[in-house]
Amino acid sequence: MAIGWLTVLQSVPWSDVISNAPKVAEGAKKLWNMVGRKSVPPDSSEMSTQPAGLSEAQTLAALSDRTAALEAAVADLHDQMLASSELIKALAEQNAQLIQRIEANRVRVRWIGAAVVALVMAALLSLLLVLR
Protein backbone atom coordinates (compact mmCIF):
# COMPACT_ATOMS: atom_id res chain seq x y z
CA MET A 1 0.00 0.00 0.00
CA ALA A 2 2.88 2.37 0.77
CA ILE A 3 4.38 1.57 -2.63
CA GLY A 4 1.20 2.82 -4.32
CA TRP A 5 1.40 6.14 -2.50
CA LEU A 6 5.09 6.38 -3.25
CA THR A 7 4.36 5.90 -6.96
CA VAL A 8 1.66 8.55 -6.85
CA LEU A 9 3.91 11.03 -5.05
CA GLN A 10 6.75 10.38 -7.48
CA SER A 11 4.49 10.94 -10.48
CA VAL A 12 3.46 14.42 -9.28
CA PRO A 13 5.46 17.14 -11.07
CA TRP A 14 6.56 18.82 -7.82
CA SER A 15 8.65 21.43 -9.56
CA ASP A 16 5.55 22.62 -11.45
CA VAL A 17 3.43 22.52 -8.29
CA ILE A 18 6.02 24.50 -6.34
CA SER A 19 6.53 27.05 -9.09
CA ASN A 20 2.78 27.59 -9.58
CA ALA A 21 1.79 27.79 -5.89
CA PRO A 22 2.42 31.56 -5.62
CA LYS A 23 0.44 32.13 -8.82
CA VAL A 24 -2.51 30.18 -7.40
CA ALA A 25 -2.40 32.12 -4.15
CA GLU A 26 -2.17 35.45 -5.99
CA GLY A 27 -5.07 34.50 -8.28
CA ALA A 28 -7.22 33.60 -5.27
CA LYS A 29 -6.37 36.91 -3.61
CA LYS A 30 -7.30 38.80 -6.79
CA LEU A 31 -10.60 36.89 -6.97
CA TRP A 32 -11.34 37.64 -3.34
CA ASN A 33 -10.54 41.34 -3.79
CA MET A 34 -12.63 41.56 -6.95
CA VAL A 35 -15.65 39.77 -5.49
CA GLY A 36 -15.35 41.41 -2.08
CA ARG A 37 -15.51 44.93 -3.55
CA LYS A 38 -18.71 44.30 -5.45
CA SER A 39 -21.90 45.12 -3.63
CA VAL A 40 -25.33 43.65 -4.12
CA PRO A 41 -26.74 45.11 -7.35
CA PRO A 42 -29.47 47.72 -6.94
CA ASP A 43 -33.05 46.70 -7.66
CA SER A 44 -34.52 47.32 -11.06
CA SER A 45 -38.23 47.61 -10.36
CA GLU A 46 -39.25 49.22 -13.64
CA MET A 47 -41.01 46.94 -16.08
CA SER A 48 -42.98 48.36 -18.98
CA THR A 49 -45.07 45.33 -19.91
CA GLN A 50 -48.18 44.11 -18.12
CA PRO A 51 -49.56 40.58 -18.24
CA ALA A 52 -52.95 40.43 -20.00
CA GLY A 53 -56.10 40.18 -17.88
CA LEU A 54 -54.80 41.81 -14.71
CA SER A 55 -55.60 45.23 -13.39
CA GLU A 56 -52.85 47.75 -12.99
CA ALA A 57 -52.83 47.40 -9.19
CA GLN A 58 -52.60 43.60 -9.42
CA THR A 59 -49.83 43.85 -11.97
CA LEU A 60 -47.86 46.27 -9.80
CA ALA A 61 -48.32 44.03 -6.74
CA ALA A 62 -47.23 40.94 -8.68
CA LEU A 63 -44.21 42.76 -10.09
CA SER A 64 -43.32 44.09 -6.66
CA ASP A 65 -43.50 40.61 -5.15
CA ARG A 66 -41.47 39.17 -8.01
CA THR A 67 -38.88 41.92 -7.69
CA ALA A 68 -38.56 41.34 -3.96
CA ALA A 69 -38.10 37.61 -4.54
CA LEU A 70 -35.49 38.22 -7.22
CA GLU A 71 -33.62 40.71 -5.02
CA ALA A 72 -33.57 38.18 -2.18
CA ALA A 73 -32.28 35.49 -4.56
CA VAL A 74 -29.56 37.81 -5.92
CA ALA A 75 -28.50 38.77 -2.39
CA ASP A 76 -28.37 35.09 -1.44
CA LEU A 77 -26.26 34.26 -4.50
CA HIS A 78 -23.95 37.17 -3.75
CA ASP A 79 -23.43 35.90 -0.20
CA GLN A 80 -22.71 32.42 -1.54
CA MET A 81 -20.22 33.86 -4.03
CA LEU A 82 -18.44 35.79 -1.26
CA ALA A 83 -18.26 32.68 0.91
CA SER A 84 -16.96 30.59 -2.00
CA SER A 85 -14.29 33.09 -2.95
CA GLU A 86 -13.21 33.38 0.69
CA LEU A 87 -12.91 29.60 0.84
CA ILE A 88 -10.88 29.56 -2.39
CA LYS A 89 -8.57 32.22 -0.97
CA ALA A 90 -8.06 30.25 2.25
CA LEU A 91 -7.40 27.04 0.33
CA ALA A 92 -4.89 28.75 -1.94
CA GLU A 93 -3.04 30.18 1.06
CA GLN A 94 -2.99 26.75 2.71
CA ASN A 95 -1.74 25.25 -0.54
CA ALA A 96 1.10 27.75 -0.70
CA GLN A 97 2.07 26.99 2.91
CA LEU A 98 1.92 23.25 2.22
CA ILE A 99 4.15 23.63 -0.82
CA GLN A 100 6.69 25.60 1.24
CA ARG A 101 6.73 22.87 3.88
CA ILE A 102 7.06 20.13 1.26
CA GLU A 103 9.99 21.96 -0.30
CA ALA A 104 11.67 22.35 3.10
CA ASN A 105 11.14 18.64 3.81
CA ARG A 106 12.54 17.72 0.41
CA VAL A 107 15.71 19.67 1.13
CA ARG A 108 16.01 18.06 4.58
CA VAL A 109 15.57 14.57 3.10
CA ARG A 110 18.36 15.24 0.61
CA TRP A 111 20.68 16.38 3.40
CA ILE A 112 19.78 13.35 5.50
CA GLY A 113 20.31 11.07 2.51
CA ALA A 114 23.73 12.59 1.88
CA ALA A 115 24.60 12.17 5.56
CA VAL A 116 23.50 8.51 5.50
CA VAL A 117 25.58 7.84 2.40
CA ALA A 118 28.61 9.49 4.04
CA LEU A 119 28.11 7.43 7.21
CA VAL A 120 27.77 4.20 5.24
CA MET A 121 30.92 5.03 3.30
CA ALA A 122 32.77 5.79 6.55
CA ALA A 123 31.51 2.54 8.12
CA LEU A 124 32.60 0.52 5.10
CA LEU A 125 35.99 2.23 5.07
CA SER A 126 36.51 1.56 8.77
CA LEU A 127 35.42 -2.06 8.27
CA LEU A 128 37.94 -2.48 5.45
CA LEU A 129 40.69 -0.95 7.59
CA VAL A 130 39.86 -3.26 10.52
CA LEU A 131 39.84 -6.38 8.32
CA ARG A 132 43.32 -5.66 6.89
mmCIF file of the C-alpha atoms, coordinates in Angstrom:
data_MODEL
# 
_entry.id   MODEL 
# 
loop_
_atom_site.group_PDB 
_atom_site.id 
_atom_site.type_symbol 
_atom_site.label_atom_id 
_atom_site.label_alt_id 
_atom_site.label_comp_id 
_atom_site.label_asym_id 
_atom_site.label_entity_id 
_atom_site.label_seq_id 
_atom_site.pdbx_PDB_ins_code 
_atom_site.Cartn_x 
_atom_site.Cartn_y 
_atom_site.Cartn_z 
_atom_site.occupancy 
_atom_site.B_iso_or_equiv 
_atom_site.pdbx_formal_charge 
_atom_site.auth_seq_id 
_atom_site.auth_comp_id 
_atom_site.auth_asym_id 
_atom_site.auth_atom_id 
_atom_site.pdbx_PDB_model_num 
ATOM 1   C CA . MET A 1 1   ? 0.000   0.000  0.000   1.00 0.00 ? 1   MET A CA 1 
ATOM 2   C CA . ALA A 1 2   ? 2.880   2.369  0.767   1.00 0.00 ? 2   ALA A CA 1 
ATOM 3   C CA . ILE A 1 3   ? 4.376   1.567  -2.626  1.00 0.00 ? 3   ILE A CA 1 
ATOM 4   C CA . GLY A 1 4   ? 1.204   2.823  -4.322  1.00 0.00 ? 4   GLY A CA 1 
ATOM 5   C CA . TRP A 1 5   ? 1.401   6.136  -2.502  1.00 0.00 ? 5   TRP A CA 1 
ATOM 6   C CA . LEU A 1 6   ? 5.094   6.384  -3.254  1.00 0.00 ? 6   LEU A CA 1 
ATOM 7   C CA . THR A 1 7   ? 4.363   5.896  -6.957  1.00 0.00 ? 7   THR A CA 1 
ATOM 8   C CA . VAL A 1 8   ? 1.655   8.553  -6.852  1.00 0.00 ? 8   VAL A CA 1 
ATOM 9   C CA . LEU A 1 9   ? 3.914   11.027 -5.047  1.00 0.00 ? 9   LEU A CA 1 
ATOM 10  C CA . GLN A 1 10  ? 6.754   10.380 -7.483  1.00 0.00 ? 10  GLN A CA 1 
ATOM 11  C CA . SER A 1 11  ? 4.495   10.937 -10.481 1.00 0.00 ? 11  SER A CA 1 
ATOM 12  C CA . VAL A 1 12  ? 3.461   14.424 -9.276  1.00 0.00 ? 12  VAL A CA 1 
ATOM 13  C CA . PRO A 1 13  ? 5.465   17.138 -11.066 1.00 0.00 ? 13  PRO A CA 1 
ATOM 14  C CA . TRP A 1 14  ? 6.558   18.815 -7.823  1.00 0.00 ? 14  TRP A CA 1 
ATOM 15  C CA . SER A 1 15  ? 8.647   21.434 -9.559  1.00 0.00 ? 15  SER A CA 1 
ATOM 16  C CA . ASP A 1 16  ? 5.548   22.618 -11.445 1.00 0.00 ? 16  ASP A CA 1 
ATOM 17  C CA . VAL A 1 17  ? 3.427   22.521 -8.290  1.00 0.00 ? 17  VAL A CA 1 
ATOM 18  C CA . ILE A 1 18  ? 6.019   24.495 -6.342  1.00 0.00 ? 18  ILE A CA 1 
ATOM 19  C CA . SER A 1 19  ? 6.532   27.053 -9.089  1.00 0.00 ? 19  SER A CA 1 
ATOM 20  C CA . ASN A 1 20  ? 2.778   27.586 -9.585  1.00 0.00 ? 20  ASN A CA 1 
ATOM 21  C CA . ALA A 1 21  ? 1.791   27.792 -5.891  1.00 0.00 ? 21  ALA A CA 1 
ATOM 22  C CA . PRO A 1 22  ? 2.424   31.556 -5.623  1.00 0.00 ? 22  PRO A CA 1 
ATOM 23  C CA . LYS A 1 23  ? 0.435   32.130 -8.824  1.00 0.00 ? 23  LYS A CA 1 
ATOM 24  C CA . VAL A 1 24  ? -2.514  30.184 -7.403  1.00 0.00 ? 24  VAL A CA 1 
ATOM 25  C CA . ALA A 1 25  ? -2.399  32.124 -4.147  1.00 0.00 ? 25  ALA A CA 1 
ATOM 26  C CA . GLU A 1 26  ? -2.169  35.453 -5.995  1.00 0.00 ? 26  GLU A CA 1 
ATOM 27  C CA . GLY A 1 27  ? -5.074  34.499 -8.276  1.00 0.00 ? 27  GLY A CA 1 
ATOM 28  C CA . ALA A 1 28  ? -7.217  33.597 -5.275  1.00 0.00 ? 28  ALA A CA 1 
ATOM 29  C CA . LYS A 1 29  ? -6.369  36.913 -3.607  1.00 0.00 ? 29  LYS A CA 1 
ATOM 30  C CA . LYS A 1 30  ? -7.303  38.804 -6.790  1.00 0.00 ? 30  LYS A CA 1 
ATOM 31  C CA . LEU A 1 31  ? -10.597 36.888 -6.974  1.00 0.00 ? 31  LEU A CA 1 
ATOM 32  C CA . TRP A 1 32  ? -11.341 37.643 -3.337  1.00 0.00 ? 32  TRP A CA 1 
ATOM 33  C CA . ASN A 1 33  ? -10.537 41.337 -3.790  1.00 0.00 ? 33  ASN A CA 1 
ATOM 34  C CA . MET A 1 34  ? -12.627 41.559 -6.953  1.00 0.00 ? 34  MET A CA 1 
ATOM 35  C CA . VAL A 1 35  ? -15.652 39.770 -5.492  1.00 0.00 ? 35  VAL A CA 1 
ATOM 36  C CA . GLY A 1 36  ? -15.348 41.407 -2.083  1.00 0.00 ? 36  GLY A CA 1 
ATOM 37  C CA . ARG A 1 37  ? -15.509 44.926 -3.554  1.00 0.00 ? 37  ARG A CA 1 
ATOM 38  C CA . LYS A 1 38  ? -18.707 44.297 -5.452  1.00 0.00 ? 38  LYS A CA 1 
ATOM 39  C CA . SER A 1 39  ? -21.896 45.117 -3.628  1.00 0.00 ? 39  SER A CA 1 
ATOM 40  C CA . VAL A 1 40  ? -25.328 43.649 -4.118  1.00 0.00 ? 40  VAL A CA 1 
ATOM 41  C CA . PRO A 1 41  ? -26.737 45.114 -7.349  1.00 0.00 ? 41  PRO A CA 1 
ATOM 42  C CA . PRO A 1 42  ? -29.473 47.721 -6.945  1.00 0.00 ? 42  PRO A CA 1 
ATOM 43  C CA . ASP A 1 43  ? -33.047 46.700 -7.662  1.00 0.00 ? 43  ASP A CA 1 
ATOM 44  C CA . SER A 1 44  ? -34.524 47.316 -11.057 1.00 0.00 ? 44  SER A CA 1 
ATOM 45  C CA . SER A 1 45  ? -38.231 47.611 -10.363 1.00 0.00 ? 45  SER A CA 1 
ATOM 46  C CA . GLU A 1 46  ? -39.251 49.218 -13.637 1.00 0.00 ? 46  GLU A CA 1 
ATOM 47  C CA . MET A 1 47  ? -41.012 46.939 -16.084 1.00 0.00 ? 47  MET A CA 1 
ATOM 48  C CA . SER A 1 48  ? -42.979 48.356 -18.975 1.00 0.00 ? 48  SER A CA 1 
ATOM 49  C CA . THR A 1 49  ? -45.069 45.329 -19.913 1.00 0.00 ? 49  THR A CA 1 
ATOM 50  C CA . GLN A 1 50  ? -48.177 44.109 -18.116 1.00 0.00 ? 50  GLN A CA 1 
ATOM 51  C CA . PRO A 1 51  ? -49.557 40.584 -18.243 1.00 0.00 ? 51  PRO A CA 1 
ATOM 52  C CA . ALA A 1 52  ? -52.945 40.428 -20.001 1.00 0.00 ? 52  ALA A CA 1 
ATOM 53  C CA . GLY A 1 53  ? -56.100 40.182 -17.884 1.00 0.00 ? 53  GLY A CA 1 
ATOM 54  C CA . LEU A 1 54  ? -54.800 41.812 -14.710 1.00 0.00 ? 54  LEU A CA 1 
ATOM 55  C CA . SER A 1 55  ? -55.600 45.226 -13.390 1.00 0.00 ? 55  SER A CA 1 
ATOM 56  C CA . GLU A 1 56  ? -52.852 47.755 -12.988 1.00 0.00 ? 56  GLU A CA 1 
ATOM 57  C CA . ALA A 1 57  ? -52.830 47.397 -9.187  1.00 0.00 ? 57  ALA A CA 1 
ATOM 58  C CA . GLN A 1 58  ? -52.604 43.601 -9.417  1.00 0.00 ? 58  GLN A CA 1 
ATOM 59  C CA . THR A 1 59  ? -49.827 43.850 -11.967 1.00 0.00 ? 59  THR A CA 1 
ATOM 60  C CA . LEU A 1 60  ? -47.857 46.265 -9.800  1.00 0.00 ? 60  LEU A CA 1 
ATOM 61  C CA . ALA A 1 61  ? -48.319 44.035 -6.736  1.00 0.00 ? 61  ALA A CA 1 
ATOM 62  C CA . ALA A 1 62  ? -47.225 40.944 -8.676  1.00 0.00 ? 62  ALA A CA 1 
ATOM 63  C CA . LEU A 1 63  ? -44.206 42.764 -10.091 1.00 0.00 ? 63  LEU A CA 1 
ATOM 64  C CA . SER A 1 64  ? -43.321 44.094 -6.657  1.00 0.00 ? 64  SER A CA 1 
ATOM 65  C CA . ASP A 1 65  ? -43.502 40.607 -5.155  1.00 0.00 ? 65  ASP A CA 1 
ATOM 66  C CA . ARG A 1 66  ? -41.475 39.167 -8.013  1.00 0.00 ? 66  ARG A CA 1 
ATOM 67  C CA . THR A 1 67  ? -38.881 41.923 -7.692  1.00 0.00 ? 67  THR A CA 1 
ATOM 68  C CA . ALA A 1 68  ? -38.564 41.343 -3.963  1.00 0.00 ? 68  ALA A CA 1 
ATOM 69  C CA . ALA A 1 69  ? -38.103 37.607 -4.540  1.00 0.00 ? 69  ALA A CA 1 
ATOM 70  C CA . LEU A 1 70  ? -35.491 38.220 -7.222  1.00 0.00 ? 70  LEU A CA 1 
ATOM 71  C CA . GLU A 1 71  ? -33.624 40.710 -5.017  1.00 0.00 ? 71  GLU A CA 1 
ATOM 72  C CA . ALA A 1 72  ? -33.566 38.177 -2.185  1.00 0.00 ? 72  ALA A CA 1 
ATOM 73  C CA . ALA A 1 73  ? -32.283 35.491 -4.560  1.00 0.00 ? 73  ALA A CA 1 
ATOM 74  C CA . VAL A 1 74  ? -29.560 37.811 -5.918  1.00 0.00 ? 74  VAL A CA 1 
ATOM 75  C CA . ALA A 1 75  ? -28.497 38.772 -2.386  1.00 0.00 ? 75  ALA A CA 1 
ATOM 76  C CA . ASP A 1 76  ? -28.368 35.094 -1.444  1.00 0.00 ? 76  ASP A CA 1 
ATOM 77  C CA . LEU A 1 77  ? -26.261 34.261 -4.503  1.00 0.00 ? 77  LEU A CA 1 
ATOM 78  C CA . HIS A 1 78  ? -23.952 37.173 -3.755  1.00 0.00 ? 78  HIS A CA 1 
ATOM 79  C CA . ASP A 1 79  ? -23.434 35.900 -0.202  1.00 0.00 ? 79  ASP A CA 1 
ATOM 80  C CA . GLN A 1 80  ? -22.711 32.422 -1.537  1.00 0.00 ? 80  GLN A CA 1 
ATOM 81  C CA . MET A 1 81  ? -20.218 33.859 -4.032  1.00 0.00 ? 81  MET A CA 1 
ATOM 82  C CA . LEU A 1 82  ? -18.442 35.789 -1.260  1.00 0.00 ? 82  LEU A CA 1 
ATOM 83  C CA . ALA A 1 83  ? -18.259 32.675 0.909   1.00 0.00 ? 83  ALA A CA 1 
ATOM 84  C CA . SER A 1 84  ? -16.962 30.590 -1.995  1.00 0.00 ? 84  SER A CA 1 
ATOM 85  C CA . SER A 1 85  ? -14.292 33.086 -2.948  1.00 0.00 ? 85  SER A CA 1 
ATOM 86  C CA . GLU A 1 86  ? -13.215 33.379 0.691   1.00 0.00 ? 86  GLU A CA 1 
ATOM 87  C CA . LEU A 1 87  ? -12.906 29.599 0.837   1.00 0.00 ? 87  LEU A CA 1 
ATOM 88  C CA . ILE A 1 88  ? -10.876 29.555 -2.387  1.00 0.00 ? 88  ILE A CA 1 
ATOM 89  C CA . LYS A 1 89  ? -8.565  32.218 -0.968  1.00 0.00 ? 89  LYS A CA 1 
ATOM 90  C CA . ALA A 1 90  ? -8.056  30.253 2.246   1.00 0.00 ? 90  ALA A CA 1 
ATOM 91  C CA . LEU A 1 91  ? -7.399  27.041 0.333   1.00 0.00 ? 91  LEU A CA 1 
ATOM 92  C CA . ALA A 1 92  ? -4.887  28.752 -1.940  1.00 0.00 ? 92  ALA A CA 1 
ATOM 93  C CA . GLU A 1 93  ? -3.035  30.179 1.057   1.00 0.00 ? 93  GLU A CA 1 
ATOM 94  C CA . GLN A 1 94  ? -2.989  26.752 2.712   1.00 0.00 ? 94  GLN A CA 1 
ATOM 95  C CA . ASN A 1 95  ? -1.745  25.247 -0.536  1.00 0.00 ? 95  ASN A CA 1 
ATOM 96  C CA . ALA A 1 96  ? 1.103   27.750 -0.697  1.00 0.00 ? 96  ALA A CA 1 
ATOM 97  C CA . GLN A 1 97  ? 2.067   26.988 2.913   1.00 0.00 ? 97  GLN A CA 1 
ATOM 98  C CA . LEU A 1 98  ? 1.915   23.253 2.221   1.00 0.00 ? 98  LEU A CA 1 
ATOM 99  C CA . ILE A 1 99  ? 4.151   23.626 -0.817  1.00 0.00 ? 99  ILE A CA 1 
ATOM 100 C CA . GLN A 1 100 ? 6.685   25.596 1.240   1.00 0.00 ? 100 GLN A CA 1 
ATOM 101 C CA . ARG A 1 101 ? 6.728   22.872 3.878   1.00 0.00 ? 101 ARG A CA 1 
ATOM 102 C CA . ILE A 1 102 ? 7.059   20.130 1.263   1.00 0.00 ? 102 ILE A CA 1 
ATOM 103 C CA . GLU A 1 103 ? 9.993   21.955 -0.303  1.00 0.00 ? 103 GLU A CA 1 
ATOM 104 C CA . ALA A 1 104 ? 11.674  22.348 3.100   1.00 0.00 ? 104 ALA A CA 1 
ATOM 105 C CA . ASN A 1 105 ? 11.144  18.642 3.809   1.00 0.00 ? 105 ASN A CA 1 
ATOM 106 C CA . ARG A 1 106 ? 12.544  17.717 0.411   1.00 0.00 ? 106 ARG A CA 1 
ATOM 107 C CA . VAL A 1 107 ? 15.713  19.671 1.132   1.00 0.00 ? 107 VAL A CA 1 
ATOM 108 C CA . ARG A 1 108 ? 16.010  18.060 4.581   1.00 0.00 ? 108 ARG A CA 1 
ATOM 109 C CA . VAL A 1 109 ? 15.572  14.574 3.104   1.00 0.00 ? 109 VAL A CA 1 
ATOM 110 C CA . ARG A 1 110 ? 18.360  15.244 0.608   1.00 0.00 ? 110 ARG A CA 1 
ATOM 111 C CA . TRP A 1 111 ? 20.682  16.384 3.397   1.00 0.00 ? 111 TRP A CA 1 
ATOM 112 C CA . ILE A 1 112 ? 19.783  13.349 5.499   1.00 0.00 ? 112 ILE A CA 1 
ATOM 113 C CA . GLY A 1 113 ? 20.315  11.073 2.505   1.00 0.00 ? 113 GLY A CA 1 
ATOM 114 C CA . ALA A 1 114 ? 23.729  12.588 1.880   1.00 0.00 ? 114 ALA A CA 1 
ATOM 115 C CA . ALA A 1 115 ? 24.604  12.168 5.564   1.00 0.00 ? 115 ALA A CA 1 
ATOM 116 C CA . VAL A 1 116 ? 23.504  8.512  5.502   1.00 0.00 ? 116 VAL A CA 1 
ATOM 117 C CA . VAL A 1 117 ? 25.576  7.841  2.395   1.00 0.00 ? 117 VAL A CA 1 
ATOM 118 C CA . ALA A 1 118 ? 28.606  9.494  4.038   1.00 0.00 ? 118 ALA A CA 1 
ATOM 119 C CA . LEU A 1 119 ? 28.109  7.426  7.213   1.00 0.00 ? 119 LEU A CA 1 
ATOM 120 C CA . VAL A 1 120 ? 27.767  4.196  5.239   1.00 0.00 ? 120 VAL A CA 1 
ATOM 121 C CA . MET A 1 121 ? 30.919  5.031  3.303   1.00 0.00 ? 121 MET A CA 1 
ATOM 122 C CA . ALA A 1 122 ? 32.769  5.792  6.552   1.00 0.00 ? 122 ALA A CA 1 
ATOM 123 C CA . ALA A 1 123 ? 31.515  2.540  8.121   1.00 0.00 ? 123 ALA A CA 1 
ATOM 124 C CA . LEU A 1 124 ? 32.598  0.515  5.099   1.00 0.00 ? 124 LEU A CA 1 
ATOM 125 C CA . LEU A 1 125 ? 35.990  2.229  5.072   1.00 0.00 ? 125 LEU A CA 1 
ATOM 126 C CA . SER A 1 126 ? 36.508  1.556  8.767   1.00 0.00 ? 126 SER A CA 1 
ATOM 127 C CA . LEU A 1 127 ? 35.424  -2.063 8.267   1.00 0.00 ? 127 LEU A CA 1 
ATOM 128 C CA . LEU A 1 128 ? 37.936  -2.477 5.452   1.00 0.00 ? 128 LEU A CA 1 
ATOM 129 C CA . LEU A 1 129 ? 40.690  -0.954 7.591   1.00 0.00 ? 129 LEU A CA 1 
ATOM 130 C CA . VAL A 1 130 ? 39.863  -3.263 10.521  1.00 0.00 ? 130 VAL A CA 1 
ATOM 131 C CA . LEU A 1 131 ? 39.843  -6.382 8.321   1.00 0.00 ? 131 LEU A CA 1 
ATOM 132 C CA . ARG A 1 132 ? 43.317  -5.663 6.889   1.00 0.00 ? 132 ARG A CA 1 
# 
